[in-house]
Amino acid sequence: MYFEKDASLHDIEDEVVAVVGYGIQGKAFAANLRDSGVRVVVGNRDDDYRKAALADGFDTRPIAEAVAAATTVLLLIPDEAHQEVYGSQIAPGLRDGDLFVLAHGFSLRYDRIALPDGIDVALLAPKMFGKPIRQRYTEGSGVLAFLDVVEDRTGRALRRTLGIAKAVGFTRYGVLPVPLATETELDLFQEQFLTPLLLDAFRTAFEVLVGAGCDPVPALLDMHASGEMAEMMVEAATTGIYEVIEQQGSPTCRFGVQKYLGTLLGPDVRAKGERILGDIRNGAFVEELSREAQAGYPSLADYRTAYEAGAMTRTHDTYRAILGHP
């Protein structure tokens, strides 16, 4: 694992870094790089994000112009836009010796983009979204990131990528070498298996309680909306997921956990997880995602309609109204 002592800003002192995309990740990357003394140019299409970058004082240009001005390019736009934007606005501006960095391995893992010869290519994937990346940097800390050197044409790809990681604040926490294919599969598996599993668990718990006559608002609060469960998971990130229960849970809590742990999810859930991972690895999920994207993501609209009409969402709206939140 790489830390502050393993990286140097001197390795990127002559670089001009193009941050392509000023959205959730790009805004944080650009601000941290600038505060670390790195020369930054933001590349973004003409939309509200571009206006925000200009308002924040960045040298902001169309993507192709930003890439042409840079020696390092950070691709921080959504995966579904990679293929078109890379082919038309990024690849033509890459020169021998440039460093091209992706924050997620999706497009390389599934051959969505073709890399030219002569450039360094690396993965630098933060394991956190944009707001904490910026906030923790300003507080003097950082967040975890995964790193993989995909192509090393200059012999300096690792040093340069670690320099970027240091400038963004990742080496303050730690940068772990992880193969690009593994990072992609882990990320997709979390999104397709663990996250829906947790959402279903919260919804099921809420429905059991309300169905048994509990007031929906305190039921929602005790299941997740109070933030207690979230704080436990934050603590578990450093303490350990079992250890946090041991250290912070009462004897009653610990007894209840051990009584039912391992009994609530049967072999069918494991089999579903294995099937989901198989579809990620063999490309079946990507084919389905492509069809969905080409159709304009109709299932997302149906999903939004369903959860907005659901009892948990309506109860949360009630709770926000009690607090006076819009």
Secondary structure, DSSP 8 states (H G I E B T S, - for coil): -B-GGG--GGGGTT-EEEEE--SHHHHHHHHHHHHTT-EEEEE--SSHHHHHHHHTT-EEE-HHHHHHH-SEEEE-S-HHHHHHHIIIIIGGG--TT-EEEESSSHHHHTT-S---TT-EEEEEEESS-HHHHHHHHHTT----EEEEEEE-SSS-HHHHHHHHHHHHTHHHH-EEE--HHHHHHHHHHIIIIIHHHHHHHHHHHHHHHHHTT--HHHHHIIIIITSHHHHHHHHHHHH-HHHHHHHHS-HHHHHHHHHHTTTSS-HHHHHHHHHHHHHHHHTHHHHHHHHHHHTT-HHHHHHHHHHHHSHHHHHHHHHHHHHT--
